[in-house]
Amino acid sequence: MPRRGTKLSPDAAQRNSEAIARWKAENIENLSIGLRKGKRDAYKRLAAARGTSVSAMIQTYMDEECRKSGIEI
C-alpha cells in the first residue's frame, strides 16, 4: 500500500484497489444493525470525541464481553 499522499499511476491505482477489495473479501465480515433515527449521529459524535470510530468502539466492547463470558474469538 502506498504512503498517504503518494500519487499512483492509473494502472497502479487500479491494481491497488483490486488488492484491497480482495483482502476485504477474504478478511472482513459486515454486521448491520438498525437504530432509531438520531442515534447514529450521536454515536458518531461520541466516537469522534473519543478519537475512534463507532466500529472500533463496538468491536472493543463486544470483544471484552466475549472474554468475560468465556467465548473464544
PDB file of N, CA, C and O in Angstrom:
ATOM      1  N   MET A   1       0.847  -1.173   0.000  1.00  0.00           N
ATOM      2  CA  MET A   1       0.000   0.000   0.000  1.00  0.00           C
ATOM      3  C   MET A   1       0.895   1.238   0.000  1.00  0.00           C
ATOM      4  O   MET A   1       1.852   1.305   0.771  1.00  0.00           O
ATOM      5  N   PRO A   2       0.603   2.191  -0.831  1.00  0.00           N
ATOM      6  CA  PRO A   2       1.443   3.390  -0.916  1.00  0.00           C
ATOM      7  C   PRO A   2       1.245   4.305   0.284  1.00  0.00           C
ATOM      8  O   PRO A   2       0.242   4.219   0.992  1.00  0.00           O
ATOM      9  N   ARG A   3       2.210   5.173   0.494  1.00  0.00           N
ATOM     10  CA  ARG A   3       2.090   6.176   1.550  1.00  0.00           C
ATOM     11  C   ARG A   3       0.959   7.126   1.219  1.00  0.00           C
ATOM     12  O   ARG A   3       0.647   7.366   0.052  1.00  0.00           O
ATOM     13  N   ARG A   4       0.354   7.659   2.259  1.00  0.00           N
ATOM     14  CA  ARG A   4      -0.698   8.658   2.048  1.00  0.00           C
ATOM     15  C   ARG A   4      -0.122   9.843   1.278  1.00  0.00           C
ATOM     16  O   ARG A   4       0.987  10.298   1.559  1.00  0.00           O
ATOM     17  N   GLY A   5      -0.872  10.328   0.321  1.00  0.00           N
ATOM     18  CA  GLY A   5      -0.439  11.470  -0.456  1.00  0.00           C
ATOM     19  C   GLY A   5       0.377  11.110  -1.672  1.00  0.00           C
ATOM     20  O   GLY A   5       0.653  11.969  -2.510  1.00  0.00           O
ATOM     21  N   THR A   6       0.771   9.847  -1.784  1.00  0.00           N
ATOM     22  CA  THR A   6       1.544   9.413  -2.944  1.00  0.00           C
ATOM     23  C   THR A   6       0.602   9.217  -4.122  1.00  0.00           C
ATOM     24  O   THR A   6      -0.413   8.532  -4.003  1.00  0.00           O
ATOM     25  N   LYS A   7       0.930   9.808  -5.237  1.00  0.00           N
ATOM     26  CA  LYS A   7       0.107   9.698  -6.432  1.00  0.00           C
ATOM     27  C   LYS A   7       0.508   8.449  -7.199  1.00  0.00           C
ATOM     28  O   LYS A   7       1.672   8.281  -7.564  1.00  0.00           O
ATOM     29  N   LEU A   8      -0.467   7.568  -7.444  1.00  0.00           N
ATOM     30  CA  LEU A   8      -0.221   6.352  -8.205  1.00  0.00           C
ATOM     31  C   LEU A   8      -0.626   6.555  -9.654  1.00  0.00           C
ATOM     32  O   LEU A   8      -1.500   7.364  -9.964  1.00  0.00           O
ATOM     33  N   SER A   9       0.019   5.814 -10.528  1.00  0.00           N
ATOM     34  CA  SER A   9      -0.416   5.828 -11.925  1.00  0.00           C
ATOM     35  C   SER A   9      -1.800   5.191 -11.969  1.00  0.00           C
ATOM     36  O   SER A   9      -2.148   4.427 -11.068  1.00  0.00           O
ATOM     37  N   PRO A  10      -2.595   5.485 -12.991  1.00  0.00           N
ATOM     38  CA  PRO A  10      -3.933   4.890 -13.070  1.00  0.00           C
ATOM     39  C   PRO A  10      -3.904   3.359 -13.007  1.00  0.00           C
ATOM     40  O   PRO A  10      -4.769   2.753 -12.375  1.00  0.00           O
ATOM     41  N   ASP A  11      -2.922   2.735 -13.651  1.00  0.00           N
ATOM     42  CA  ASP A  11      -2.823   1.277 -13.634  1.00  0.00           C
ATOM     43  C   ASP A  11      -2.492   0.775 -12.229  1.00  0.00           C
ATOM     44  O   ASP A  11      -3.089  -0.194 -11.761  1.00  0.00           O
ATOM     45  N   ALA A  12      -1.553   1.421 -11.563  1.00  0.00           N
ATOM     46  CA  ALA A  12      -1.178   1.029 -10.206  1.00  0.00           C
ATOM     47  C   ALA A  12      -2.336   1.267  -9.238  1.00  0.00           C
ATOM     48  O   ALA A  12      -2.563   0.463  -8.334  1.00  0.00           O
ATOM     49  N   ALA A  13      -3.067   2.363  -9.421  1.00  0.00           N
ATOM     50  CA  ALA A  13      -4.217   2.658  -8.567  1.00  0.00           C
ATOM     51  C   ALA A  13      -5.289   1.578  -8.725  1.00  0.00           C
ATOM     52  O   ALA A  13      -5.908   1.169  -7.742  1.00  0.00           O
ATOM     53  N   GLN A  14      -5.509   1.119  -9.946  1.00  0.00           N
ATOM     54  CA  GLN A  14      -6.487   0.069 -10.207  1.00  0.00           C
ATOM     55  C   GLN A  14      -6.058  -1.242  -9.532  1.00  0.00           C
ATOM     56  O   GLN A  14      -6.873  -1.903  -8.887  1.00  0.00           O
ATOM     57  N   ARG A  15      -4.785  -1.614  -9.679  1.00  0.00           N
ATOM     58  CA  ARG A  15      -4.284  -2.841  -9.051  1.00  0.00           C
ATOM     59  C   ARG A  15      -4.373  -2.750  -7.527  1.00  0.00           C
ATOM     60  O   ARG A  15      -4.731  -3.720  -6.859  1.00  0.00           O
ATOM     61  N   ASN A  16      -4.048  -1.587  -6.991  1.00  0.00           N
ATOM     62  CA  ASN A  16      -4.126  -1.373  -5.550  1.00  0.00           C
ATOM     63  C   ASN A  16      -5.562  -1.526  -5.060  1.00  0.00           C
ATOM     64  O   ASN A  16      -5.815  -2.173  -4.044  1.00  0.00           O
ATOM     65  N   SER A  17      -6.486  -0.931  -5.783  1.00  0.00           N
ATOM     66  CA  SER A  17      -7.893  -1.018  -5.432  1.00  0.00           C
ATOM     67  C   SER A  17      -8.378  -2.467  -5.463  1.00  0.00           C
ATOM     68  O   SER A  17      -9.127  -2.894  -4.584  1.00  0.00           O
ATOM     69  N   GLU A  18      -7.957  -3.213  -6.466  1.00  0.00           N
ATOM     70  CA  GLU A  18      -8.341  -4.623  -6.582  1.00  0.00           C
ATOM     71  C   GLU A  18      -7.746  -5.449  -5.450  1.00  0.00           C
ATOM     72  O   GLU A  18      -8.407  -6.341  -4.918  1.00  0.00           O
ATOM     73  N   ALA A  19      -6.513  -5.159  -5.080  1.00  0.00           N
ATOM     74  CA  ALA A  19      -5.868  -5.882  -3.988  1.00  0.00           C
ATOM     75  C   ALA A  19      -6.587  -5.617  -2.665  1.00  0.00           C
ATOM     76  O   ALA A  19      -6.786  -6.534  -1.869  1.00  0.00           O
ATOM     77  N   ILE A  20      -6.968  -4.388  -2.438  1.00  0.00           N
ATOM     78  CA  ILE A  20      -7.705  -4.033  -1.216  1.00  0.00           C
ATOM     79  C   ILE A  20      -9.045  -4.751  -1.192  1.00  0.00           C
ATOM     80  O   ILE A  20      -9.440  -5.285  -0.156  1.00  0.00           O
ATOM     81  N   ALA A  21      -9.752  -4.771  -2.321  1.00  0.00           N
ATOM     82  CA  ALA A  21     -11.047  -5.447  -2.404  1.00  0.00           C
ATOM     83  C   ALA A  21     -10.895  -6.942  -2.130  1.00  0.00           C
ATOM     84  O   ALA A  21     -11.720  -7.529  -1.429  1.00  0.00           O
ATOM     85  N   ARG A  22      -9.844  -7.563  -2.679  1.00  0.00           N
ATOM     86  CA  ARG A  22      -9.607  -8.990  -2.428  1.00  0.00           C
ATOM     87  C   ARG A  22      -9.344  -9.241  -0.945  1.00  0.00           C
ATOM     88  O   ARG A  22      -9.892 -10.174  -0.358  1.00  0.00           O
ATOM     89  N   TRP A  23      -8.491  -8.390  -0.338  1.00  0.00           N
ATOM     90  CA  TRP A  23      -8.176  -8.552   1.076  1.00  0.00           C
ATOM     91  C   TRP A  23      -9.443  -8.435   1.920  1.00  0.00           C
ATOM     92  O   TRP A  23      -9.669  -9.245   2.819  1.00  0.00           O
ATOM     93  N   LYS A  24     -10.264  -7.432   1.632  1.00  0.00           N
ATOM     94  CA  LYS A  24     -11.505  -7.248   2.393  1.00  0.00           C
ATOM     95  C   LYS A  24     -12.446  -8.441   2.226  1.00  0.00           C
ATOM     96  O   LYS A  24     -13.063  -8.883   3.195  1.00  0.00           O
ATOM     97  N   ALA A  25     -12.557  -8.962   1.007  1.00  0.00           N
ATOM     98  CA  ALA A  25     -13.424 -10.118   0.762  1.00  0.00           C
ATOM     99  C   ALA A  25     -12.962 -11.338   1.555  1.00  0.00           C
ATOM    100  O   ALA A  25     -13.787 -12.134   2.005  1.00  0.00           O
ATOM    101  N   GLU A  26     -11.660 -11.488   1.729  1.00  0.00           N
ATOM    102  CA  GLU A  26     -11.106 -12.643   2.437  1.00  0.00           C
ATOM    103  C   GLU A  26     -11.069 -12.467   3.951  1.00  0.00           C
ATOM    104  O   GLU A  26     -11.059 -13.461   4.678  1.00  0.00           O
ATOM    105  N   ASN A  27     -11.049 -11.234   4.446  1.00  0.00           N
ATOM    106  CA  ASN A  27     -10.771 -10.993   5.861  1.00  0.00           C
ATOM    107  C   ASN A  27     -11.831 -10.232   6.647  1.00  0.00           C
ATOM    108  O   ASN A  27     -11.758 -10.181   7.875  1.00  0.00           O
ATOM    109  N   ILE A  28     -12.795  -9.649   5.985  1.00  0.00           N
ATOM    110  CA  ILE A  28     -13.746  -8.785   6.676  1.00  0.00           C
ATOM    111  C   ILE A  28     -15.166  -9.333   6.539  1.00  0.00           C
ATOM    112  O   ILE A  28     -15.589  -9.753   5.462  1.00  0.00           O
ATOM    113  N   GLU A  29     -15.894  -9.318   7.668  1.00  0.00           N
ATOM    114  CA  GLU A  29     -17.322  -9.628   7.663  1.00  0.00           C
ATOM    115  C   GLU A  29     -18.053  -8.362   8.087  1.00  0.00           C
ATOM    116  O   GLU A  29     -17.540  -7.583   8.889  1.00  0.00           O
ATOM    117  N   ASN A  30     -19.234  -8.161   7.555  1.00  0.00           N
ATOM    118  CA  ASN A  30     -20.023  -6.987   7.915  1.00  0.00           C
ATOM    119  C   ASN A  30     -21.199  -7.395   8.778  1.00  0.00           C
ATOM    120  O   ASN A  30     -21.770  -8.473   8.612  1.00  0.00           O
ATOM    121  N   LEU A  31     -21.553  -6.518   9.701  1.00  0.00           N
ATOM    122  CA  LEU A  31     -22.686  -6.699  10.583  1.00  0.00           C
ATOM    123  C   LEU A  31     -23.478  -5.407  10.538  1.00  0.00           C
ATOM    124  O   LEU A  31     -22.923  -4.326  10.737  1.00  0.00           O
ATOM    125  N   SER A  32     -24.750  -5.512  10.282  1.00  0.00           N
ATOM    126  CA  SER A  32     -25.586  -4.324  10.175  1.00  0.00           C
ATOM    127  C   SER A  32     -26.590  -4.313  11.322  1.00  0.00           C
ATOM    128  O   SER A  32     -27.156  -5.350  11.668  1.00  0.00           O
ATOM    129  N   ILE A  33     -26.810  -3.137  11.911  1.00  0.00           N
ATOM    130  CA  ILE A  33     -27.799  -3.015  12.979  1.00  0.00           C
ATOM    131  C   ILE A  33     -28.759  -1.881  12.644  1.00  0.00           C
ATOM    132  O   ILE A  33     -28.394  -0.933  11.949  1.00  0.00           O
ATOM    133  N   GLY A  34     -29.959  -1.983  13.132  1.00  0.00           N
ATOM    134  CA  GLY A  34     -30.943  -0.920  12.953  1.00  0.00           C
ATOM    135  C   GLY A  34     -30.973  -0.042  14.195  1.00  0.00           C
ATOM    136  O   GLY A  34     -30.949  -0.540  15.320  1.00  0.00           O
ATOM    137  N   LEU A  35     -31.024   1.256  13.982  1.00  0.00           N
ATOM    138  CA  LEU A  35     -31.065   2.224  15.080  1.00  0.00           C
ATOM    139  C   LEU A  35     -32.225   3.191  14.867  1.00  0.00           C
ATOM    140  O   LEU A  35     -32.628   3.460  13.736  1.00  0.00           O
ATOM    141  N   ARG A  36     -32.740   3.696  15.951  1.00  0.00           N
ATOM    142  CA  ARG A  36     -33.738   4.756  15.836  1.00  0.00           C
ATOM    143  C   ARG A  36     -33.056   5.998  15.269  1.00  0.00           C
ATOM    144  O   ARG A  36     -31.876   6.243  15.519  1.00  0.00           O
ATOM    145  N   LYS A  37     -33.809   6.768  14.512  1.00  0.00           N
ATOM    146  CA  LYS A  37     -33.254   7.973  13.904  1.00  0.00           C
ATOM    147  C   LYS A  37     -32.646   8.871  14.970  1.00  0.00           C
ATOM    148  O   LYS A  37     -33.210   9.065  16.047  1.00  0.00           O
ATOM    149  N   GLY A  38     -31.486   9.410  14.639  1.00  0.00           N
ATOM    150  CA  GLY A  38     -30.782  10.314  15.542  1.00  0.00           C
ATOM    151  C   GLY A  38     -29.683   9.631  16.332  1.00  0.00           C
ATOM    152  O   GLY A  38     -28.709  10.274  16.721  1.00  0.00           O
ATOM    153  N   LYS A  39     -29.827   8.321  16.577  1.00  0.00           N
ATOM    154  CA  LYS A  39     -28.806   7.625  17.359  1.00  0.00           C
ATOM    155  C   LYS A  39     -27.498   7.483  16.594  1.00  0.00           C
ATOM    156  O   LYS A  39     -26.423   7.587  17.185  1.00  0.00           O
ATOM    157  N   ARG A  40     -27.573   7.248  15.289  1.00  0.00           N
ATOM    158  CA  ARG A  40     -26.350   7.069  14.505  1.00  0.00           C
ATOM    159  C   ARG A  40     -25.441   8.285  14.644  1.00  0.00           C
ATOM    160  O   ARG A  40     -24.244   8.147  14.893  1.00  0.00           O
ATOM    161  N   ASP A  41     -26.015   9.473  14.481  1.00  0.00           N
ATOM    162  CA  ASP A  41     -25.203  10.688  14.579  1.00  0.00           C
ATOM    163  C   ASP A  41     -24.668  10.895  15.997  1.00  0.00           C
ATOM    164  O   ASP A  41     -23.542  11.361  16.172  1.00  0.00           O
ATOM    165  N   ALA A  42     -25.460  10.554  16.997  1.00  0.00           N
ATOM    166  CA  ALA A  42     -24.993  10.670  18.381  1.00  0.00           C
ATOM    167  C   ALA A  42     -23.829   9.714  18.620  1.00  0.00           C
ATOM    168  O   ALA A  42     -22.848  10.086  19.264  1.00  0.00           O
ATOM    169  N   TYR A  43     -23.927   8.487  18.111  1.00  0.00           N
ATOM    170  CA  TYR A  43     -22.852   7.508  18.273  1.00  0.00           C
ATOM    171  C   TYR A  43     -21.594   7.967  17.542  1.00  0.00           C
ATOM    172  O   TYR A  43     -20.484   7.790  18.044  1.00  0.00           O
ATOM    173  N   LYS A  44     -21.762   8.552  16.367  1.00  0.00           N
ATOM    174  CA  LYS A  44     -20.598   9.053  15.620  1.00  0.00           C
ATOM    175  C   LYS A  44     -19.913  10.186  16.372  1.00  0.00           C
ATOM    176  O   LYS A  44     -18.685  10.252  16.414  1.00  0.00           O
ATOM    177  N   ARG A  45     -20.708  11.084  16.969  1.00  0.00           N
ATOM    178  CA  ARG A  45     -20.124  12.189  17.736  1.00  0.00           C
ATOM    179  C   ARG A  45     -19.372  11.670  18.956  1.00  0.00           C
ATOM    180  O   ARG A  45     -18.288  12.158  19.275  1.00  0.00           O
ATOM    181  N   LEU A  46     -19.949  10.679  19.640  1.00  0.00           N
ATOM    182  CA  LEU A  46     -19.287  10.086  20.800  1.00  0.00           C
ATOM    183  C   LEU A  46     -17.960   9.469  20.389  1.00  0.00           C
ATOM    184  O   LEU A  46     -16.939   9.699  21.038  1.00  0.00           O
ATOM    185  N   ALA A  47     -17.969   8.694  19.325  1.00  0.00           N
ATOM    186  CA  ALA A  47     -16.735   8.047  18.860  1.00  0.00           C
ATOM    187  C   ALA A  47     -15.695   9.095  18.480  1.00  0.00           C
ATOM    188  O   ALA A  47     -14.529   8.970  18.857  1.00  0.00           O
ATOM    189  N   ALA A  48     -16.096  10.118  17.746  1.00  0.00           N
ATOM    190  CA  ALA A  48     -15.161  11.173  17.337  1.00  0.00           C
ATOM    191  C   ALA A  48     -14.574  11.878  18.561  1.00  0.00           C
ATOM    192  O   ALA A  48     -13.385  12.194  18.585  1.00  0.00           O
ATOM    193  N   ALA A  49     -15.398  12.121  19.565  1.00  0.00           N
ATOM    194  CA  ALA A  49     -14.924  12.776  20.782  1.00  0.00           C
ATOM    195  C   ALA A  49     -13.879  11.927  21.500  1.00  0.00           C
ATOM    196  O   ALA A  49     -13.013  12.453  22.200  1.00  0.00           O
ATOM    197  N   ARG A  50     -13.968  10.611  21.320  1.00  0.00           N
ATOM    198  CA  ARG A  50     -13.005   9.696  21.949  1.00  0.00           C
ATOM    199  C   ARG A  50     -11.860   9.339  21.014  1.00  0.00           C
ATOM    200  O   ARG A  50     -10.992   8.542  21.370  1.00  0.00           O
ATOM    201  N   GLY A  51     -11.853   9.927  19.818  1.00  0.00           N
ATOM    202  CA  GLY A  51     -10.757   9.706  18.883  1.00  0.00           C
ATOM    203  C   GLY A  51     -10.769   8.326  18.242  1.00  0.00           C
ATOM    204  O   GLY A  51      -9.712   7.784  17.917  1.00  0.00           O
ATOM    205  N   THR A  52     -11.941   7.760  18.059  1.00  0.00           N
ATOM    206  CA  THR A  52     -12.060   6.434  17.475  1.00  0.00           C
ATOM    207  C   THR A  52     -13.251   6.396  16.532  1.00  0.00           C
ATOM    208  O   THR A  52     -13.832   7.434  16.214  1.00  0.00           O
ATOM    209  N   SER A  53     -13.612   5.205  16.088  1.00  0.00           N
ATOM    210  CA  SER A  53     -14.777   5.048  15.207  1.00  0.00           C
ATOM    211  C   SER A  53     -15.857   4.262  15.942  1.00  0.00           C
ATOM    212  O   SER A  53     -15.577   3.581  16.928  1.00  0.00           O
ATOM    213  N   VAL A  54     -17.072   4.360  15.464  1.00  0.00           N
ATOM    214  CA  VAL A  54     -18.169   3.589  16.047  1.00  0.00           C
ATOM    215  C   VAL A  54     -17.840   2.101  15.935  1.00  0.00           C
ATOM    216  O   VAL A  54     -18.050   1.343  16.882  1.00  0.00           O
ATOM    217  N   SER A  55     -17.331   1.690  14.795  1.00  0.00           N
ATOM    218  CA  SER A  55     -16.981   0.289  14.582  1.00  0.00           C
ATOM    219  C   SER A  55     -15.954  -0.184  15.612  1.00  0.00           C
ATOM    220  O   SER A  55     -16.111  -1.255  16.198  1.00  0.00           O
ATOM    221  N   ALA A  56     -14.914   0.603  15.831  1.00  0.00           N
ATOM    222  CA  ALA A  56     -13.883   0.227  16.800  1.00  0.00           C
ATOM    223  C   ALA A  56     -14.457   0.166  18.214  1.00  0.00           C
ATOM    224  O   ALA A  56     -14.101  -0.724  18.986  1.00  0.00           O
ATOM    225  N   MET A  57     -15.341   1.101  18.562  1.00  0.00           N
ATOM    226  CA  MET A  57     -15.947   1.087  19.888  1.00  0.00           C
ATOM    227  C   MET A  57     -16.780  -0.173  20.093  1.00  0.00           C
ATOM    228  O   MET A  57     -16.701  -0.816  21.140  1.00  0.00           O
ATOM    229  N   ILE A  58     -17.578  -0.519  19.089  1.00  0.00           N
ATOM    230  CA  ILE A  58     -18.422  -1.710  19.188  1.00  0.00           C
ATOM    231  C   ILE A  58     -17.561  -2.964  19.288  1.00  0.00           C
ATOM    232  O   ILE A  58     -17.828  -3.841  20.110  1.00  0.00           O
ATOM    233  N   GLN A  59     -16.525  -3.049  18.449  1.00  0.00           N
ATOM    234  CA  GLN A  59     -15.658  -4.228  18.488  1.00  0.00           C
ATOM    235  C   GLN A  59     -14.972  -4.374  19.842  1.00  0.00           C
ATOM    236  O   GLN A  59     -14.892  -5.481  20.376  1.00  0.00           O
ATOM    237  N   THR A  60     -14.480  -3.282  20.397  1.00  0.00           N
ATOM    238  CA  THR A  60     -13.818  -3.320  21.700  1.00  0.00           C
ATOM    239  C   THR A  60     -14.786  -3.810  22.771  1.00  0.00           C
ATOM    240  O   THR A  60     -14.444  -4.675  23.577  1.00  0.00           O
ATOM    241  N   TYR A  61     -15.984  -3.257  22.775  1.00  0.00           N
ATOM    242  CA  TYR A  61     -16.993  -3.650  23.763  1.00  0.00           C
ATOM    243  C   TYR A  61     -17.358  -5.135  23.617  1.00  0.00           C
ATOM    244  O   TYR A  61     -17.387  -5.874  24.601  1.00  0.00           O
ATOM    245  N   MET A  62     -17.633  -5.557  22.387  1.00  0.00           N
ATOM    246  CA  MET A  62     -18.054  -6.944  22.155  1.00  0.00           C
ATOM    247  C   MET A  62     -16.921  -7.925  22.462  1.00  0.00           C
ATOM    248  O   MET A  62     -17.177  -8.997  23.012  1.00  0.00           O
ATOM    249  N   ASP A  63     -15.685  -7.586  22.122  1.00  0.00           N
ATOM    250  CA  ASP A  63     -14.543  -8.439  22.445  1.00  0.00           C
ATOM    251  C   ASP A  63     -14.430  -8.636  23.956  1.00  0.00           C
ATOM    252  O   ASP A  63     -14.209  -9.749  24.434  1.00  0.00           O
ATOM    253  N   GLU A  64     -14.583  -7.546  24.696  1.00  0.00           N
ATOM    254  CA  GLU A  64     -14.499  -7.616  26.153  1.00  0.00           C
ATOM    255  C   GLU A  64     -15.631  -8.471  26.726  1.00  0.00           C
ATOM    256  O   GLU A  64     -15.399  -9.276  27.628  1.00  0.00           O
ATOM    257  N   GLU A  65     -16.830  -8.308  26.221  1.00  0.00           N
ATOM    258  CA  GLU A  65     -17.962  -9.106  26.698  1.00  0.00           C
ATOM    259  C   GLU A  65     -17.771 -10.583  26.383  1.00  0.00           C
ATOM    260  O   GLU A  65     -18.133 -11.438  27.191  1.00  0.00           O
ATOM    261  N   CYS A  66     -17.209 -10.893  25.221  1.00  0.00           N
ATOM    262  CA  CYS A  66     -16.921 -12.286  24.871  1.00  0.00           C
ATOM    263  C   CYS A  66     -15.902 -12.871  25.848  1.00  0.00           C
ATOM    264  O   CYS A  66     -16.070 -13.993  26.326  1.00  0.00           O
ATOM    265  N   ARG A  67     -14.843 -12.111  26.145  1.00  0.00           N
ATOM    266  CA  ARG A  67     -13.818 -12.575  27.088  1.00  0.00           C
ATOM    267  C   ARG A  67     -14.448 -12.849  28.465  1.00  0.00           C
ATOM    268  O   ARG A  67     -14.184 -13.882  29.081  1.00  0.00           O
ATOM    269  N   LYS A  68     -15.288 -11.905  28.939  1.00  0.00           N
ATOM    270  CA  LYS A  68     -15.936 -12.066  30.242  1.00  0.00           C
ATOM    271  C   LYS A  68     -16.815 -13.309  30.264  1.00  0.00           C
ATOM    272  O   LYS A  68     -16.936 -13.959  31.302  1.00  0.00           O
ATOM    273  N   SER A  69     -17.423 -13.645  29.152  1.00  0.00           N
ATOM    274  CA  SER A  69     -18.334 -14.785  29.069  1.00  0.00           C
ATOM    275  C   SER A  69     -17.648 -16.082  28.695  1.00  0.00           C
ATOM    276  O   SER A  69     -18.289 -17.130  28.620  1.00  0.00           O
ATOM    277  N   GLY A  70     -16.341 -16.015  28.460  1.00  0.00           N
ATOM    278  CA  GLY A  70     -15.598 -17.206  28.094  1.00  0.00           C
ATOM    279  C   GLY A  70     -15.820 -17.654  26.668  1.00  0.00           C
ATOM    280  O   GLY A  70     -15.589 -18.816  26.333  1.00  0.00           O
ATOM    281  N   ILE A  71     -16.269 -16.738  25.825  1.00  0.00           N
ATOM    282  CA  ILE A  71     -16.486 -17.044  24.414  1.00  0.00           C
ATOM    283  C   ILE A  71     -15.223 -16.738  23.653  1.00  0.00           C
ATOM    284  O   ILE A  71     -14.728 -15.611  23.688  1.00  0.00           O
ATOM    285  N   GLU A  72     -14.698 -17.726  22.969  1.00  0.00           N
ATOM    286  CA  GLU A  72     -13.458 -17.561  22.226  1.00  0.00           C
ATOM    287  C   GLU A  72     -13.718 -16.779  20.936  1.00  0.00           C
ATOM    288  O   GLU A  72     -14.692 -17.026  20.225  1.00  0.00           O
ATOM    289  N   ILE A  73     -12.834 -15.846  20.659  1.00  0.00           N
ATOM    290  CA  ILE A  73     -12.963 -15.030  19.442  1.00  0.00           C
ATOM    291  C   ILE A  73     -12.021 -15.572  18.400  1.00  0.00           C
ATOM    292  O   ILE A  73     -11.957 -15.043  17.290  1.00  0.00           O
TER     293      ILE A  73
END
